[in-house]
């Protein structure tokens, strides 16, 4: 019983959260029309509802689905195959499969996003069993929520914006790139059921995809070729779960099929890459962590700044929310403390799409739930339905695509934030990244990690200063042999997802790395002896390899470590190198630049540059080699040679003129700047006023938008109700017209409200009479006070039913009933006139026919040979026919003066009283035999049939006695028996087979000559012997059953093969037929058996 209770009370395995707003009613109806009522899913619908309006969604949705539609009550358990609707003025959250309600906060400036709130709660509660569906609506509610659903492994469906009545919510959800399916509402149910019924979707949480190690390797290889990111050393469980989701969504069976699918669908590789890099972030995520950073650690960071510039690195910045949050935090801190320092924030991510979105700085309106109102108005501008970061904050942040594992880190960083990224990586990657972070951070620099992340075994390099929010401070220790180049942590094929691969596995990859190592050793051995100084660059002019001594040719600038060759080479080589690279890449030929002079303090060098494109394999990036060789050795210049390069007089004069012009231009520019500053101040004041006005307009617009959505929802529901009422009204009109019942509706003032057309045959009424008092009407009903009847119904609230006749002679059933509007509440009356003219005519005809039949019956009774009398319950005789006169000898006149008890012997009186009592109580009495006394005193037996008759008013009970002399009955029975014997004699004589007559017990009553010959017994020997004694032991039970079947009235038995015993003990086979002989009452008297010997 306990297991059954647990099963009944268990929450649904999958919960589908559906978010909708304006235009959502039509989408919901289309969705649930196609959804199976036994899908095994639970559906929770969250809408934007007016707080002052009672929603009709339960009634409207119930018409389009067989599933129960429930308005959510606090704490309700979510059960499968049910729909739950959010009530007005409430927010919703999910906890352990139950729905919890909270009051909405409508305080000033507070943006309420119920869909986002529920989706995020659903993601935390259900994990990968959470499904979100975003339907038609304005705004961006739901956009943040689907990020949480995807982060926890759930599935996201979005309505195709072309099918949405309002496309704001679908467009914003689609723009995140997180939607697994973009479909019309009609197509969603089929895809949803396919998803949840897939084997991997319904598998236990511990199951992982089966597949060959090579399949995973090929997937990682395709990802690296497409995105330049190697996922080998990411956490296996996370990676496999997200690959498993793609297998499920694409309805594939295993990894092998998915590998083929990836090879044939390049877009799926990009989709999988995005799936593995789901960046779930928001403004001021973990707000208390930002508060602690501001209150406890910013002052210490500012104190240790160099050159009054704070350098911040946001690693894995996703779409930029955290970078801008820190920019706003630092800007506010600078204003509040009055300390001046420049802010430079480097925000990087491996996903170029996320970086592009972050660079645009445009976010949906739903960020108002995360950004404090004062910061929202100060640092954002409203652009249609979105918010855009102000230029002031945008200029503080530099966004760039950057791979933490392969690309060089930034340097001299004061604050480094890398939150909720390292949890997806294995320790080998985590340690490498921490080494890079240690290299990047300046002394006393601060590192922020996610709350689920730790520093691991790098405790010697970082000090944990905030255990709760995982804030660390650099100890300033250097790590020897740190690798800042473009390298992987190890061979790609030796990943942690599997054991080391066998020798025959992935030979192409092994050969690829082996070749690279051999070539690298070969080139390095030749570099010092045979090769000039050589640089290897890619098509982006990024330096990848250096061969030879670089001190005379390369000079790294301070700050961030750059790879652009034009910024790394010495100044005099920058332009020639850039020119040569472009020419070599465009022409794909070798380019040689000669006699390039490099001037130093006292030296001049002449160089030759040769640019050569390197051959490569398909899929590899283009590379270019730059060979630098000296043609002239360094010489010391003489004094005269030095003068040759001095500026001459004309040049000096020209320089002086230019300086004079420059001074004049500067003065003019200064004047223009002062004028612009004055204008700028005025514009700034105007801009502040416009900003204030814009804030007010934005607030008003948001309120109007919210009201508009609520009004649209209400209007859609009312529209559905109006359609329903129109159909109902049409149904009523057709019902009234089809029933042909004259009906008149009167309101509470007894004015005419409505009538059916057929009423015009009774009342003089027209359409324009609606609204007039009914007393103004005239009618054709005879002999009736209609006003009195109506007033009686109004006063007592009880219906009146009456047959009425018109002056033309037509009959109607008049029914006057009160018009009920609720329990014990009435507002008018209804008069209905049902045509019963044909019924009245039929009743009259039946009455006349009944009278005629009564006369015939009376004649038949009067002249019947049976004694028929009608008596009261106490025996007074009311009628006495001729049969009674003949039987008893009393005339009718004499009998009517007598009591029937006088005709009953003393010994029979008690039985007669019992019969009369039974009849009085309604107990039927069967026919019976009794005795009577004739006029001459003779006592004789009669057969009596008795019954009860009721008068029309049911106040009087009468008894009819039908009596027949028993002597005549016995004579008839004897005649019947004689007839039967004659018939039996005929049968026995005519048939040559053995004939045996049995009574109902199976005893032999007759035995013909053929039976004597067949069995050897004479008739005298077997009479009164039971037939069972003449059959074999194994046939006795079957013979007994056949006799019982014949006695009970079953069908006769023909041509059956049975075994019999002869007198001499032989067992013979005979053909057996049997039938029953009944009397005139249907009772079985004899059984006739016919048997013949089978040879």
ChimeraX attribute file (.defattr): number of C-alpha atoms within 10 A of each C-alpha:
attribute: neighborCount
match mode: 1-to-1
recipient: residues
	/A:1	6
	/A:2	7
	/A:3	8
	/A:4	9
	/A:5	9
	/A:6	10
	/A:7	10
	/A:8	10
	/A:9	12
	/A:10	14
	/A:11	18
	/A:12	20
	/A:13	17
	/A:14	23
	/A:15	24
	/A:16	22
	/A:17	22
	/A:18	24
	/A:19	27
	/A:20	25
	/A:21	25
	/A:22	29
	/A:23	21
	/A:24	24
	/A:25	21
	/A:26	18
	/A:27	20
	/A:28	21
	/A:29	18
	/A:30	19
	/A:31	20
	/A:32	23
	/A:33	18
	/A:34	16
	/A:35	21
	/A:36	16
	/A:37	16
	/A:38	11
	/A:39	16
	/A:40	17
	/A:41	23
	/A:42	20
	/A:43	24
	/A:44	24
	/A:45	21
	/A:46	25
	/A:47	26
	/A:48	27
	/A:49	24
	/A:50	20
	/A:51	14
	/A:52	9
	/A:53	12
	/A:54	11
	/A:55	20
	/A:56	13
	/A:57	22
	/A:58	15
	/A:59	13
	/A:60	17
	/A:61	22
	/A:62	16
	/A:63	13
	/A:64	16
	/A:65	18
	/A:66	16
	/A:67	20
	/A:68	13
	/A:69	21
	/A:70	17
	/A:71	15
	/A:72	21
	/A:73	15
	/A:74	11
	/A:75	14
	/A:76	16
	/A:77	19
	/A:78	26
	/A:79	22
	/A:80	20
	/A:81	18
	/A:82	20
	/A:83	24
	/A:84	22
	/A:85	20
	/A:86	23
	/A:87	23
	/A:88	18
	/A:89	18
	/A:90	17
	/A:91	20
	/A:92	24
	/A:93	21
	/A:94	24
	/A:95	14
	/A:96	12
	/A:97	21
	/A:98	17
	/A:99	21
	/A:100	17
	/A:101	18
	/A:102	11
	/A:103	10
	/A:104	17
	/A:105	12
	/A:106	11
	/A:107	8
	/A:108	8
	/A:109	14
	/A:110	13
	/A:111	21
	/A:112	19
	/A:113	21
	/A:114	22
	/A:115	30
	/A:116	24
	/A:117	18
	/A:118	25
	/A:119	31
	/A:120	21
	/A:121	20
	/A:122	31
	/A:123	28
	/A:124	19
	/A:125	18
	/A:126	21
	/A:127	19
	/A:128	21
	/A:129	21
	/A:130	25
	/A:131	27
	/A:132	28
	/A:133	26
	/A:134	31
	/A:135	37
	/A:136	29
	/A:137	26
	/A:138	23
	/A:139	26
	/A:140	24
	/A:141	29
	/A:142	28
	/A:143	26
	/A:144	24
	/A:145	24
	/A:146	30
	/A:147	26
	/A:148	23
	/A:149	27
	/A:150	25
	/A:151	22
	/A:152	20
	/A:153	20
	/A:154	23
	/A:155	27
	/A:156	23
	/A:157	26
	/A:158	28
	/A:159	27
	/A:160	19
	/A:161	22
	/A:162	12
	/A:163	15
	/A:164	22
	/A:165	16
	/A:166	19
	/A:167	22
	/A:168	21
	/A:169	28
	/A:170	31
	/A:171	23
	/A:172	25
	/A:173	30
	/A:174	20
	/A:175	11
	/A:176	15
	/A:177	15
	/A:178	23
	/A:179	21
	/A:180	19
	/A:181	18
	/A:182	19
	/A:183	18
	/A:184	20
	/A:185	26
	/A:186	18
	/A:187	15
	/A:188	22
	/A:189	20
	/A:190	13
	/A:191	15
	/A:192	20
	/A:193	15
	/A:194	16
	/A:195	19
	/A:196	22
	/A:197	15
	/A:198	17
	/A:199	14
	/A:200	23
	/A:201	18
	/A:202	14
	/A:203	12
	/A:204	9
	/A:205	10
	/A:206	6
	/A:207	9
	/A:208	15
	/A:209	14
	/A:210	12
	/A:211	12
	/A:212	12
	/A:213	18
	/A:214	17
	/A:215	18
	/A:216	21
	/A:217	22
	/A:218	17
	/A:219	22
	/A:220	20
	/A:221	20
	/A:222	20
	/A:223	19
	/A:224	16
	/A:225	13
	/A:226	14
	/A:227	15
	/A:228	13
	/A:229	19
	/A:230	18
	/A:231	21
	/A:232	26
	/A:233	22
	/A:234	22
	/A:235	17
	/A:236	18
	/A:237	13
	/A:238	15
	/A:239	18
	/A:240	16
	/A:241	19
	/A:242	18
	/A:243	22
	/A:244	22
	/A:245	21
	/A:246	18
	/A:247	22
	/A:248	22
	/A:249	20
	/A:250	16
	/A:251	18
	/A:252	17
	/A:253	16
	/A:254	17
	/A:255	21
	/A:256	18
	/A:257	15
	/A:258	22
	/A:259	20
	/A:260	12
	/A:261	16
	/A:262	19
	/A:263	15
	/A:264	11
	/A:265	11
	/A:266	12
	/A:267	11
	/A:268	16
	/A:269	23
	/A:270	16
	/A:271	15
	/A:272	17
	/A:273	20
	/A:274	16
	/A:275	21
	/A:276	19
	/A:277	18
	/A:278	17
	/A:279	22
	/A:280	20
	/A:281	18
	/A:282	19
	/A:283	19
	/A:284	21
	/A:285	15
	/A:286	12
	/A:287	11
	/A:288	11
	/A:289	19
	/A:290	15
	/A:291	13
	/A:292	14
	/A:293	20
	/A:294	16
	/A:295	11
	/A:296	11
	/A:297	17
	/A:298	17
	/A:299	13
	/A:300	12
	/A:301	17
	/A:302	16
	/A:303	10
	/A:304	15
	/A:305	19
	/A:306	13
	/A:307	8
	/A:308	14
	/A:309	14
	/A:310	20
	/A:311	22
	/A:312	26
	/A:313	28
	/A:314	24
	/A:315	23
	/A:316	28
	/A:317	30
	/A:318	27
	/A:319	30
	/A:320	28
	/A:321	20
	/A:322	22
	/A:323	31
	/A:324	25
	/A:325	19
	/A:326	22
	/A:327	22
	/A:328	19
	/A:329	18
	/A:330	18
	/A:331	18
	/A:332	14
	/A:333	17
	/A:334	15
	/A:335	10
	/A:336	9
	/A:337	9
	/A:338	9
	/A:339	10
	/A:340	13
	/A:341	16
	/A:342	14
	/A:343	18
	/A:344	17
	/A:345	24
	/A:346	19
	/A:347	27
	/A:348	26
	/A:349	24
	/A:350	21
	/A:351	23
	/A:352	17
	/A:353	15
	/A:354	24
	/A:355	23
	/A:356	16
	/A:357	16
	/A:358	26
	/A:359	18
	/A:360	13
	/A:361	20
	/A:362	19
	/A:363	23
	/A:364	22
	/A:365	21
	/A:366	21
	/A:367	20
	/A:368	20
	/A:369	17
	/A:370	14
	/A:371	17
	/A:372	14
	/A:373	13
	/A:374	9
	/A:375	14
	/A:376	19
	/A:377	19
	/A:378	15
	/A:379	17
	/A:380	20
	/A:381	19
	/A:382	19
	/A:383	12
	/A:384	9
	/A:385	15
	/A:386	17
	/A:387	21
	/A:388	19
	/A:389	19
	/A:390	15
	/A:391	12
	/A:392	13
	/A:393	19
	/A:394	20
	/A:395	12
	/A:396	17
	/A:397	23
	/A:398	15
	/A:399	23
	/A:400	18
	/A:401	18
	/A:402	19
	/A:403	19
	/A:404	19
	/A:405	21
	/A:406	18
	/A:407	16
	/A:408	19
	/A:409	24
	/A:410	20
	/A:411	20
	/A:412	20
	/A:413	28
	/A:414	26
	/A:415	24
	/A:416	26
	/A:417	22
	/A:418	17
	/A:419	21
	/A:420	16
	/A:421	17
	/A:422	23
	/A:423	18
	/A:424	20
	/A:425	18
	/A:426	15
	/A:427	16
	/A:428	12
	/A:429	19
	/A:430	23
	/A:431	17
	/A:432	17
	/A:433	17
	/A:434	19
	/A:435	19
	/A:436	22
	/A:437	23
	/A:438	27
	/A:439	21
	/A:440	22
	/A:441	26
	/A:442	22
	/A:443	18
	/A:444	21
	/A:445	26
	/A:446	27
	/A:447	27
	/A:448	21
	/A:449	20
	/A:450	19
	/A:451	16
	/A:452	13
	/A:453	17
	/A:454	18
	/A:455	19
	/A:456	10
	/A:457	12
	/A:458	14
	/A:459	13
	/A:460	11
	/A:461	18
	/A:462	22
	/A:463	17
	/A:464	18
	/A:465	14
	/A:466	15
	/A:467	10
	/A:468	11
	/A:469	20
	/A:470	19
	/A:471	24
	/A:472	23
	/A:473	24
	/A:474	24
	/A:475	18
	/A:476	16
	/A:477	12
	/A:478	11
	/A:479	12
	/A:480	7
	/A:481	6
	/A:482	11
	/A:483	15
	/A:484	16
	/A:485	13
	/A:486	12
	/A:487	10
	/A:488	13
	/A:489	13
	/A:490	11
	/A:491	11
	/A:492	18
	/A:493	23
	/A:494	14
	/A:495	19
	/A:496	14
	/A:497	18
	/A:498	14
	/A:499	9
	/A:500	12
	/A:501	13
	/A:502	8
	/A:503	8
	/A:504	8
	/A:505	13
	/A:506	16
	/A:507	12
	/A:508	10
	/A:509	15
	/A:510	15
	/A:511	11
	/A:512	11
	/A:513	13
	/A:514	12
	/A:515	11
	/A:516	11
	/A:517	11
	/A:518	10
	/A:519	11
	/A:520	11
	/A:521	10
	/A:522	11
	/A:523	13
	/A:524	14
	/A:525	12
	/A:526	13
	/A:527	16
	/A:528	13
	/A:529	9
	/A:530	9
	/A:531	16
	/A:532	17
	/A:533	18
	/A:534	21
	/A:535	19
	/A:536	21
	/A:537	22
	/A:538	20
	/A:539	13
	/A:540	13
	/A:541	19
	/A:542	17
	/A:543	19
	/A:544	16
	/A:545	13
	/A:546	16
	/A:547	17
	/A:548	15
	/A:549	13
	/A:550	13
	/A:551	9
	/A:552	8
	/A:553	15
	/A:554	16
	/A:555	13
	/A:556	14
	/A:557	11
	/A:558	9
	/A:559	10
	/A:560	14
	/A:561	15
	/A:562	16
	/A:563	17
	/A:564	15
	/A:565	23
	/A:566	19
	/A:567	18
	/A:568	19
	/A:569	20
	/A:570	17
	/A:571	14
	/A:572	14
	/A:573	20
	/A:574	14
	/A:575	12
	/A:576	14
	/A:577	20
	/A:578	14
	/A:579	13
	/A:580	20
	/A:581	24
	/A:582	15
	/A:583	15
	/A:584	18
	/A:585	19
	/A:586	9
	/A:587	10
	/A:588	14
	/A:589	12
	/A:590	16
	/A:591	19
	/A:592	14
	/A:593	15
	/A:594	13
	/A:595	13
	/A:596	16
	/A:597	16
	/A:598	15
	/A:599	11
	/A:600	10
	/A:601	7
	/A:602	11
	/A:603	12
	/A:604	16
	/A:605	16
	/A:606	16
	/A:607	18
	/A:608	16
	/A:609	21
	/A:610	19
	/A:611	26
	/A:612	21
	/A:613	21
	/A:614	12
	/A:615	10
	/A:616	10
	/A:617	7
	/A:618	7
	/A:619	8
	/A:620	9
	/A:621	10
	/A:622	16
	/A:623	20
	/A:624	23
	/A:625	19
	/A:626	22
	/A:627	18
	/A:628	18
	/A:629	16
	/A:630	17
	/A:631	14
	/A:632	13
	/A:633	10
	/A:634	13
	/A:635	10
	/A:636	11
	/A:637	13
	/A:638	10
	/A:639	8
	/A:640	9
	/A:641	10
	/A:642	11
	/A:643	11
	/A:644	10
	/A:645	8
	/A:646	10
	/A:647	10
	/A:648	11
	/A:649	9
	/A:650	9
	/A:651	11
	/A:652	11
	/A:653	11
	/A:654	12
	/A:655	13
	/A:656	12
	/A:657	12
	/A:658	12
	/A:659	12
	/A:660	12
	/A:661	12
	/A:662	12
	/A:663	12
	/A:664	12
	/A:665	12
	/A:666	12
	/A:667	12
	/A:668	12
	/A:669	12
	/A:670	12
	/A:671	12
	/A:672	12
	/A:673	13
	/A:674	12
	/A:675	12
	/A:676	13
	/A:677	13
	/A:678	12
	/A:679	12
	/A:680	14
	/A:681	12
	/A:682	12
	/A:683	13
	/A:684	13
	/A:685	12
	/A:686	12
	/A:687	14
	/A:688	13
	/A:689	12
	/A:690	12
	/A:691	15
	/A:692	14
	/A:693	12
	/A:694	17
	/A:695	17
	/A:696	13
	/A:697	12
	/A:698	15
	/A:699	15
	/A:700	12
	/A:701	13
	/A:702	17
	/A:703	15
	/A:704	12
	/A:705	14
	/A:706	19
	/A:707	15
	/A:708	15
	/A:709	22
	/A:710	21
	/A:711	17
	/A:712	19
	/A:713	25
	/A:714	20
	/A:715	14
	/A:716	17
	/A:717	19
	/A:718	14
	/A:719	12
	/A:720	17
	/A:721	15
	/A:722	12
	/A:723	12
	/A:724	13
	/A:725	12
	/A:726	12
	/A:727	12
	/A:728	12
	/A:729	12
	/A:730	12
	/A:731	12
	/A:732	12
	/A:733	12
	/A:734	11
	/A:735	12
	/A:736	17
	/A:737	14
	/A:738	9
	/A:739	9
	/A:740	15
	/A:741	18
	/A:742	23
	/A:743	21
	/A:744	20
	/A:745	20
	/A:746	24
	/A:747	18
	/A:748	14
	/A:749	14
	/A:750	20
	/A:751	19
	/A:752	22
	/A:753	19
	/A:754	16
	/A:755	22
	/A:756	16
	/A:757	17
	/A:758	15
	/A:759	19
	/A:760	14
	/A:761	12
	/A:762	17
	/A:763	15
	/A:764	13
	/A:765	19
	/A:766	12
	/A:767	9
	/A:768	7
	/A:769	17
	/A:770	16
	/A:771	15
	/A:772	15
	/A:773	15
	/A:774	20
	/A:775	11
	/A:776	11
	/A:777	13
	/A:778	11
	/A:779	15
	/A:780	15
	/A:781	19
	/A:782	12
	/A:783	10
	/A:784	11
	/A:785	9
	/A:786	13
	/A:787	10
	/A:788	10
	/A:789	15
	/A:790	21
	/A:791	13
	/A:792	15
	/A:793	19
	/A:794	21
	/A:795	10
	/A:796	9
	/A:797	19
	/A:798	12
	/A:799	17
	/A:800	15
	/A:801	14
	/A:802	10
	/A:803	14
	/A:804	19
	/A:805	18
	/A:806	16
	/A:807	13
	/A:808	9
	/A:809	12
	/A:810	17
	/A:811	21
	/A:812	24
	/A:813	16
	/A:814	20
	/A:815	16
	/A:816	25
	/A:817	19
	/A:818	24
	/A:819	20
	/A:820	14
	/A:821	10
	/A:822	8
	/A:823	6
	/A:824	7
	/A:825	10
	/A:826	15
	/A:827	15
	/A:828	22
	/A:829	24
	/A:830	22
	/A:831	21
	/A:832	20
	/A:833	22
	/A:834	17
	/A:835	18
	/A:836	17
	/A:837	15
	/A:838	12
	/A:839	12
	/A:840	15
	/A:841	13
	/A:842	12
	/A:843	12
	/A:844	12
	/A:845	12
	/A:846	12
	/A:847	12
	/A:848	12
	/A:849	12
	/A:850	12
	/A:851	12
	/A:852	12
	/A:853	12
	/A:854	12
	/A:855	12
	/A:856	12
	/A:857	11
	/A:858	13
	/A:859	12
	/A:860	12
	/A:861	19
	/A:862	19
	/A:863	14
	/A:864	14
	/A:865	18
	/A:866	21
	/A:867	24
	/A:868	25
	/A:869	24
	/A:870	21
	/A:871	22
	/A:872	18
	/A:873	18
	/A:874	14
	/A:875	17
	/A:876	18
	/A:877	22
	/A:878	18
	/A:879	16
	/A:880	22
	/A:881	23
	/A:882	21
	/A:883	21
	/A:884	25
	/A:885	21
	/A:886	14
	/A:887	20
	/A:888	21
	/A:889	16
	/A:890	18
	/A:891	15
	/A:892	16
	/A:893	11
	/A:894	11
	/A:895	21
	/A:896	17
	/A:897	11
	/A:898	15
	/A:899	15
	/A:900	17
	/A:901	18
	/A:902	13
	/A:903	17
	/A:904	16
	/A:905	14
	/A:906	10
	/A:907	9
	/A:908	13
	/A:909	14
	/A:910	10
	/A:911	11
	/A:912	13
	/A:913	15
	/A:914	11
	/A:915	16
	/A:916	21
	/A:917	14
	/A:918	12
	/A:919	20
	/A:920	15
	/A:921	8
	/A:922	11
	/A:923	13
	/A:924	13
	/A:925	14
	/A:926	10
	/A:927	12
	/A:928	11
	/A:929	13
	/A:930	16
	/A:931	17
	/A:932	21
	/A:933	18
	/A:934	17
	/A:935	13
	/A:936	9
	/A:937	10
	/A:938	9
	/A:939	15
	/A:940	15
	/A:941	15
	/A:942	21
	/A:943	17
	/A:944	20
	/A:945	16
	/A:946	19
	/A:947	18
	/A:948	20
	/A:949	15
	/A:950	11
	/A:951	9
	/A:952	7
	/A:953	6
	/A:954	8
	/A:955	7
	/A:956	11
	/A:957	14
	/A:958	20
	/A:959	23
	/A:960	19
	/A:961	16
	/A:962	20
	/A:963	25
	/A:964	21
	/A:965	19
	/A:966	17
	/A:967	12
	/A:968	12
	/A:969	13
	/A:970	11
	/A:971	11
	/A:972	12
	/A:973	13
	/A:974	12
	/A:975	12
	/A:976	14
	/A:977	14
	/A:978	12
	/A:979	12
	/A:980	15
	/A:981	12
	/A:982	11
	/A:983	11
	/A:984	14
	/A:985	11
	/A:986	11
	/A:987	13
	/A:988	21
	/A:989	11
	/A:990	8
	/A:991	12
	/A:992	15
	/A:993	18
	/A:994	21
	/A:995	23
	/A:996	22
	/A:997	24
	/A:998	23
	/A:999	20
	/A:1000	17
	/A:1001	14
	/A:1002	20
	/A:1003	19
	/A:1004	20
	/A:1005	18
	/A:1006	18
	/A:1007	21
	/A:1008	18
	/A:1009	17
	/A:1010	18
	/A:1011	21
	/A:1012	18
	/A:1013	13
	/A:1014	17
	/A:1015	20
	/A:1016	15
	/A:1017	16
	/A:1018	15
	/A:1019	17
	/A:1020	10
	/A:1021	11
	/A:1022	18
	/A:1023	16
	/A:1024	15
	/A:1025	15
	/A:1026	15
	/A:1027	21
	/A:1028	17
	/A:1029	13
	/A:1030	18
	/A:1031	18
	/A:1032	18
	/A:1033	13
	/A:1034	9
	/A:1035	14
	/A:1036	16
	/A:1037	12
	/A:1038	12
	/A:1039	17
	/A:1040	14
	/A:1041	11
	/A:1042	16
	/A:1043	20
	/A:1044	14
	/A:1045	15
	/A:1046	20
	/A:1047	22
	/A:1048	13
	/A:1049	14
	/A:1050	12
	/A:1051	11
	/A:1052	12
	/A:1053	15
	/A:1054	13
	/A:1055	13
	/A:1056	11
	/A:1057	15
	/A:1058	17
	/A:1059	17
	/A:1060	21
	/A:1061	17
	/A:1062	16
	/A:1063	13
	/A:1064	9
	/A:1065	11
	/A:1066	10
	/A:1067	14
	/A:1068	17
	/A:1069	15
	/A:1070	19
	/A:1071	15
	/A:1072	18
	/A:1073	17
	/A:1074	21
	/A:1075	19
	/A:1076	25
	/A:1077	17
	/A:1078	15
	/A:1079	13
	/A:1080	9
	/A:1081	6
	/A:1082	9
	/A:1083	13
	/A:1084	17
	/A:1085	13
	/A:1086	21
	/A:1087	23
	/A:1088	19
	/A:1089	18
	/A:1090	21
	/A:1091	23
	/A:1092	19
	/A:1093	15
	/A:1094	10
	/A:1095	6
